[in-house]
């Protein structure tokens, strides 16, 4: 398993590879997990990482490929012809975040002078980089023996881009039984209606819409509170996050910049429900963790959440008014909220790592027999 990121659970992409590898091993398989920093000292956020890591990944597979039955790698980087790579292993492209969706959707930007100037000065360069990434991704996907994605909308995007369906498996991620038990909380009626959000605070995760969404909720439920957890990314601290909200909203908002995994159950304990206005995910671990803590989540109908949540908890991407309406209805109808909390816990148990890994491995065996 070739992970393009340093092997740290605090990194969402790396977390997928780490937990997937652990569960492959629990099923009796031998797994070598190689982090991006083992192949190159160029950080994944740097512009030329795609080339430097891609070349290093290619060289590693050429040199070591014959040792393995299966090699998984992030789809974006191995833009080479299959004929140039070892024939023994099944080459599997894994999509932790499928950028092909960005061919059809646009993520809102902050309406600030800095954002405007960034677009003006760097817009063409960013567009050229995006076009090059997409071209490389499509080559990588077309040459892979198999492709694994975590949600059905990812599969639809692959088919729309002429990737054969026979190569694609949808294997949703999961949560360990130990983690499920740690998060499980019996919800009691609370004096304060508190909405939780687990994720970084940035445009892809809905940061641009959050002030509008929360303004509407607070207007209908003046005593409501918002708890943002794990925000550190674009905004370095709690003050920077809150500065994005109007002064009138800030007193109602609590920001937890970062947390350890074992701290999350306690952080979620005083929440009533969750919200997740993300425009694009691979799966949405934050959603699943909130559900496991008996929190229903209002979210956009986007890749990831659409696999996890009932239709009536979803809103069209960008329609924060519907998300606000769902939260308000839970705040004003305690019986409805209680039923939704029970439903969230029940649904969370359907997503577990062993099932995901078994599904992927069965598909890999099938593909090997078809190809060899």
C-alpha positions in Angstrom: 0.0 0.0 0.0 1.6 3.2 -1.2 0.3 6.2 0.8 1.3 9.6 -0.6 1.2 11.2 2.8 3.3 10.8 6.0 1.8 8.0 8.0 0.0 10.0 10.7 -3.6 9.2 11.8 -4.2 13.0 12.2 -4.0 13.3 8.4 -7.4 12.2 6.9 -5.8 10.7 3.8 -3.2 8.8 5.7 -5.8 7.6 8.2 -7.6 5.7 5.4 -4.4 3.8 4.4 -3.4 3.1 8.0 -6.7 1.7 9.1 -7.2 -0.2 5.8 -3.8 -1.8 6.2 -4.5 -2.8 9.8 -7.7 -4.6 8.8 -6.1 -6.4 5.8 -3.6 -7.7 8.4 -6.4 -8.8 10.8 -7.8 -10.8 7.9 -4.5 -12.7 7.6 -2.7 -10.8 4.8 0.8 -9.5 4.7 0.9 -5.7 4.1 3.8 -3.3 3.6 2.6 0.3 4.1 4.9 2.9 2.6 4.4 6.6 3.4 5.1 9.4 1.0 7.9 10.8 3.2 9.7 7.5 2.7 9.9 8.1 -1.0 10.6 11.8 -1.2 11.2 14.8 1.1 8.9 17.0 -0.9 5.7 17.9 1.0 2.4 16.8 -0.5 1.2 20.4 -0.6 3.9 21.6 -2.9 3.1 22.1 -6.6 5.9 19.8 -7.9 4.9 17.0 -5.5 2.8 15.3 -8.2 5.9 14.9 -10.4 8.5 14.1 -7.8 6.3 11.6 -5.9 4.9 10.2 -9.1 8.4 9.4 -10.4 9.4 7.9 -7.0 6.3 5.8 -6.9 6.9 4.5 -10.4 10.6 3.6 -9.5 9.5 1.9 -6.3 7.0 -0.3 -8.1 9.4 -1.2 -10.9 12.0 -2.2 -8.3 9.8 -4.0 -5.9 6.6 -5.0 -7.8 7.4 -8.7 -8.3 7.3 -9.2 -4.5 3.6 -8.4 -4.3 0.3 -9.8 -5.4 -1.5 -6.5 -5.1 -0.1 -2.9 -5.0 -2.5 -0.1 -4.0 -1.5 3.5 -4.7 -3.3 6.9 -4.9 -4.9 7.3 -8.3 -3.5 10.7 -9.0 0.2 9.9 -9.3 1.0 6.8 -11.4 0.5 8.3 -14.8 2.4 5.6 -16.7 1.5 2.9 -19.2 0.7 -0.5 -17.7 3.2 -2.1 -20.0 6.1 -0.3 -18.3 5.2 -1.8 -14.9 5.7 -5.3 -13.4 3.1 -7.7 -14.6 2.7 -9.9 -11.5 0.9 -7.6 -9.1 -2.6 -6.4 -9.5 -2.2 -2.6 -9.7 -5.0 -0.9 -7.8 -5.7 2.8 -8.0 -7.3 4.0 -4.7 -9.2 7.3 -4.7 -9.2 9.0 -1.3 -10.5 12.2 -2.8 -11.6 12.1 -6.4 -10.8 15.4 -8.1 -12.7 14.4 -11.2 -15.8 15.8 -9.5 -14.2 19.3 -9.8 -14.8 19.0 -13.6 -18.5 19.6 -12.8 -18.7 21.4 -9.5 -17.2 24.7 -8.2 -16.3 25.1 -4.5 -17.3 28.6 -3.2 -14.5 31.0 -2.5 -14.2 33.6 0.3 -15.3 37.0 -1.0 -12.2 38.8 0.3 -9.6 41.0 -1.3 -7.0 38.3 -0.7 -9.1 35.7 -2.5 -9.8 38.0 -5.4 -6.2 38.9 -5.8 -5.2 35.2 -5.6 -7.6 34.3 -8.4 -6.4 37.3 -10.5 -2.7 36.6 -10.1 -2.6 32.8 -9.8 -5.8 31.8 -11.6 -4.2 30.7 -14.9 -1.4 28.9 -13.1 -3.9 27.0 -10.9 -6.0 26.1 -13.9 -3.0 24.8 -15.8 -2.0 22.7 -12.7 -5.6 21.3 -12.4 -5.7 20.4 -16.1 -2.4 18.6 -15.8 -3.6 16.7 -12.7 -6.8 15.6 -14.4 -4.9 14.4 -17.5 -2.5 12.5 -15.3 -5.3 11.1 -13.2 -7.3 9.8 -16.2 -4.1 8.1 -17.6 -3.5 6.5 -14.2 -7.1 5.3 -13.9 -7.3 4.0 -17.4 -4.0 2.0 -17.0 -4.9 0.5 -13.5 -6.0 -3.1 -13.2 -8.6 -2.2 -10.6 -9.9 1.0 -8.9 -11.4 1.2 -5.4 -13.6 4.1 -4.3 -15.5 4.7 -1.1 -18.8 6.0 -2.4 -21.2 5.5 -5.3 -20.9 9.1 -6.7 -17.2 8.5 -7.2 -18.1 5.4 -9.3 -20.5 7.5 -11.3 -17.8 10.1 -12.0 -15.4 7.4 -13.2 -18.0 5.9 -15.6 -18.8 9.4 -16.9 -15.0 9.7 -17.7 -15.0 6.4 -19.7 -13.5 4.2 -17.0 -14.9 0.7 -17.5 -17.3 -0.4 -14.7 -15.7 -3.8 -14.6 -12.6 -2.3 -13.0 -14.4 -0.4 -10.2 -15.4 -1.5 -6.7 -17.2 0.7 -4.2 -15.9 -0.3 -0.7 -17.1 2.3 1.9 -14.7 2.9 4.8 -15.6 2.0 8.3 -15.1 2.3 12.0 -13.6 -0.2 14.3 -15.8 -1.9 16.9 -13.5 -0.5 19.6 -14.0 3.0 18.2 -17.7 2.5 17.9 -18.0 1.5 21.5 -15.9 4.5 22.6 -18.1 6.9 20.7 -21.4 5.4 21.7 -23.4 7.7 23.9 -26.8 7.5 25.4 -28.3 10.8 24.6 -30.2 12.6 27.3 -32.4 15.7 26.9 -30.2 18.7 27.2 -30.9 22.3 28.2 -28.8 23.6 25.4 -29.3 22.7 21.7 -25.7 22.3 20.5 -24.7 21.5 16.9 -21.4 19.8 16.3 -19.1 19.8 13.3 -16.0 17.6 13.0 -13.6 18.7 10.3 -11.2 21.4 9.1 -12.6 24.9 8.5 -12.0 25.6 4.8 -14.1 26.3 1.7 -14.4 22.6 0.7 -15.8 21.8 4.1 -18.4 24.6 3.8 -16.6 27.4 5.6 -18.0 30.0 3.2 -21.6 29.0 3.9 -21.2 28.4 7.7 -21.9 32.1 8.8 -25.1 32.2 6.7 -26.2 28.8 7.9 -25.6 29.5 11.5 -27.2 33.0 11.3 -30.4 31.4 10.2 -30.3 28.7 13.0 -29.6 31.3 15.7 -32.4 33.5 14.5 -34.9 30.6 15.0 -33.2 29.2 18.1 -31.5 32.1 20.0 -30.0 29.8 22.7 -28.4 27.4 20.2 -24.6 26.8 20.3 -22.2 25.7 17.5 -19.1 23.5 18.3 -16.5 23.4 15.6 -13.9 20.6 16.2 -10.6 20.0 14.4 -10.7 23.2 12.5 -6.9 23.8 12.1 -6.0 24.0 8.4 -6.5 27.3 6.5 -7.2 29.1 9.8 -4.4 28.7 12.3 -6.4 29.2 15.5 -9.8 29.7 17.1 -9.7 33.5 16.8 -9.1 33.3 13.1 -12.0 30.9 12.6 -14.4 33.1 14.6 -13.2 36.2 12.7 -14.9 34.7 9.7 -18.3 35.0 11.5 -20.2 38.3 12.2 -19.7 39.6 15.7 -23.3 38.9 16.6 -22.7 35.1 16.1 -19.3 34.6 17.8 -20.5 34.3 21.4 -22.5 31.2 20.4 -19.5 29.5 18.8 -17.0 27.2 20.4 -13.8 26.3 18.5 -11.7 23.3 19.2 -8.6 23.7 17.0 -7.4 20.1 17.3 -7.9 17.0 19.4 -6.6 13.5 19.9 -8.8 10.7 18.7 -9.5 9.5 22.2 -10.8 13.0 23.2 -13.6 13.1 20.6 -16.2 11.1 22.6 -16.1 13.6 25.4 -16.1 16.5 22.9 -19.3 15.2 21.3 -21.0 14.3 24.6 -22.8 17.7 25.0 -23.9 18.0 21.4 -27.5 17.3 20.2 -26.8 16.8 16.5 -24.3 17.5 13.8 -23.9 19.5 10.6 -21.5 18.8 7.7 -21.8 21.2 4.7 -18.9 19.7 2.8 -18.9 20.0 -1.0 -16.6 17.0 -1.6 -15.5 14.0 0.4 -14.3 10.5 -0.2 -16.3 9.2 2.7 -16.7 11.6 5.6 -15.2 10.1 8.8 -16.4 13.1 10.8 -20.0 12.3 9.8 -19.6 8.6 10.8 -18.0 9.5 14.1 -20.9 11.9 15.0 -23.4 9.2 14.0 -21.6 6.7 16.2 -22.1 9.2 19.1 -25.9 9.1 18.4 -25.8 12.4 16.6 -28.0 12.8 13.4 -26.1 14.9 10.8 -27.5 17.4 8.3 -25.2 17.4 5.3 -25.0 18.2 1.6 -25.9 15.4 -0.8 -22.3 15.1 -2.0 -19.7 12.2 -2.4 -19.3 10.6 1.0 -22.3 11.8 3.1 -24.7 10.4 0.5 -23.6 6.9 1.4 -24.0 7.4 5.1 -27.2 9.5 5.7 -30.9 9.1 5.1 -32.3 11.2 2.2 -34.2 13.6 4.5 -31.1 14.6 6.3 -29.4 15.7 3.0 -29.7 19.0 1.1 -28.6 19.9 -2.4 -25.0 20.9 -2.5 -24.7 24.6 -1.4 -28.3 24.8 -0.1 -27.4 25.8 3.4 -31.0 27.1 4.0 -32.3 23.5 3.9 -29.5 22.4 6.3 -30.5 25.1 8.7 -34.2 24.1 8.4 -33.3 20.5 9.3 -31.3 21.7 12.4 -34.1 24.0 13.4 -36.7 21.2 13.2 -34.6 19.0 15.4 -34.2 21.8 17.9 -38.0 22.5 18.0 -39.2 19.0 18.0 -37.5 17.0 20.7 -39.3 13.7 19.9 -38.1 14.0 16.3 -34.6 14.7 17.4 -34.6 11.7 19.8 -35.8 9.4 17.0 -33.1 10.7 14.7 -30.4 10.2 17.4 -31.4 6.5 17.7 -31.4 6.2 13.9 -27.9 7.7 13.6 -26.5 5.2 16.1 -28.1 2.3 14.3 -26.9 3.4 10.8 -23.3 3.9 12.0 -22.9 0.2 12.9 -23.4 -0.7 9.2 -20.0 0.7 8.2 -17.1 -1.3 9.5 -13.6 -1.9 8.2 -13.6 -5.7 8.0 -16.6 -5.6 5.6 -14.9 -3.0 3.5 -11.7 -4.9 3.3 -13.3 -8.2 2.6 -15.3 -6.6 -0.3 -12.2 -5.1 -1.8 -10.1 -8.2 -1.5 -12.8 -10.4 -3.1 -13.0 -7.9 -6.0 -9.2 -8.0 -6.3 -9.2 -11.8 -6.5 -11.9 -11.6 -9.2 -9.9 -9.1 -11.2 -6.7 -11.2 -11.0 -8.6 -14.2 -12.4 -10.0 -12.1 -15.2 -6.7 -10.6 -16.2 -4.2 -13.4 -15.7 
